[in-house]
């Protein structure tokens, strides 16, 4: 199966959900400790903006061996919640601060994963 065919299948599956979102980031291994520490003290205004934009059950998971971060959140409409968050001034500041920790070639933008199975 080609990548194009698989991508089409993933985006058209009946088990896709506009209410759940999963994404990947990669943290620079030499910055992992500091990155985790910062997330123990997320700015209150950032936390409030996430809530105000509809983000719920937001979790980050880390694989320390290589800095892989898996993020997950729920919202009534995850695309709308991400768009709303991207318009927040506090998010712009937070992302600028966090960019130094990521190895992504595009400056730290998350890779969003497609849901293809869900057991309710």
VOVOTOR-651013 format. One record per residue: x, y, z of N, C-alpha, C in turn; residue in one letter. Coordinates in steps of 0.2 Angstrom, whole numbers, plus 5000, padded with zeros to 4 digits. Example, Ala and Ser with C-alpha at 12.3 -4.5 7.8 and 13.67 -1.06 7.14 Angstrom:
2
506649725039506249785039506649845039A 506449895035506849955036506450005039S 
***
This chain:
120
500449945000500050005000500450065000X 500350114996500750174995500650225001X 501050265003500950315008500350355007X 500250375000499650414999499050385000X 499050314998498450275000498250265007X 498850255011498750245018498550315021X 498850365019498650435022497850445021X 497650435015496950435013496450395017X 496750335018496350285023496350315030X 496850335032496950365039496450425040X 496450465035495950525036495250515035X 495150455032494350445030494150385035X 494450355039494250305044493650325048X 493150285049492550305053492750305060X 493350285062493550285069493950345071X 494050395066494450455067493950495072X 494250545075493950585080494150655080X 493650705080493850775080493950795088X 493750745092493750765099494450735103X 494850695099495450675102496050695098X 496650715101497250725097497850705100X 498250675096498950645098499450675094X 500050695097500550725093501250705096X 501750715091502450695093502850755093X 503350755097503850805098504550765099X 505050795098505750765100506150825103X 506350805110506750855114507450835113X 507850885113508550875113508750835119X 509150775118509250735124509650775129X 510150815127510450855132510050905136X 509450915134509050965137508450935141X 508350875141507850835144507650855151X 508150855155508050875162507750945163X 508050985160507751055160507051065157X 506951025152506251025148505751005153X 505850945156505450915161505250965167X 505850995170505751035175505351095174X 505351125168504951185166504251165166X 504051105164503351075164503151065170X 503551065176503251065182503051135185X 503151185181502951255183502751285177X 502251255173501951295167501651355169X 501751405166501451475168500651465169X 500451495174499751495175499351525169X 499551575166499251605161499151565155X 499751515154499751465149499151415150X 499151395156498751345158497951365157X 497851435159497251455158497051465151X 497451485147497351495139497151425136X 497551375138497351305136496651285138X 496451295144495751285147495251325143X 495451395142494951435139494851415131X 495351385128495351365121495051295120X 494851265126494451205126494851145126X 495551145128495951085129495751055135X 495650995135495450955141495950885141X 496050865147496450795148497050805144X 497450865144498050875141498650835145X 498950785141499450755144500050745140X 500650745143501250735139501650675142X 501850635138502250575140502950575136X 503450555140504150555138504450485138X 504850475132505250415132505950445133X 506250445139506950475140507550455136X 507450385133508050365130508250405124X 507750435120507850475114507450545114X 507150555119506750625120506150625116X 505850575114505150575111504650595116X 504250645114503750665118503050645114X 502650615118501950605115501450645119X 501050695115500550735118499850705116X 499450715121498750695120498250755123X 497750765120497250805123496550795119X 496050815123495350815120495050885120X 494550895116494250955115493550935111X 493150985111492550975107492650965100X 493151005098493451005091494151025092X 494650975091495350985092495651035087X 495451025081495751075076495551145078X 494951165080494751225082495051245089X 495151205093495551215099496251235098X 496551195093497251215091497351285088X 496851295084496851365080496751415085X 496251405090496151455095496851465099X 497151415101497751415105498351455101X 498351445095498851475091498751545090X 498151575092498051645091498151675098X 498351645103498451665110499151695110X 499251755113499851795114500351755118X 500051725124500451685129500751625125X 500351595121500551535117501151555113X 501151605109501751635105502351635110X 502251665116502851675120503151605122X 502651565124502851495127503151455121X 502951455115503251415110503951445108X 504051505108504651535107505151515113X 504951515119505351485124505551415124X 505051375121505151305121505451275115X 505551315109505851305103506551275104X 506951305109507651285110507751215112X 507151185115507251115117507151065112X 506851085106506651035101507151025096X 507150965093507550945087507250955081X 506550965080506150965074506551015069X 506551005063506851045058506451115057X 505851105059505351165057505251205064X 505751205068505751245074505351215080X 505051155080504751125085504051115084X 503751125078503051105077502951035078X 502351015081502250945083501950915076X 502050845076501850805071501150775074X 500650795071499950765073499850695070X 499650655074499550585072498750575071X 498650525066497950515065497650455069X 497050465072496750405075496450355070X 496550295071496250245066495950195070X 495950195076495550145080495450175087X 494850155090494650175096494150125099X 494350105106493850065109493550105115X 492950115114492550155119492450115125X 
***
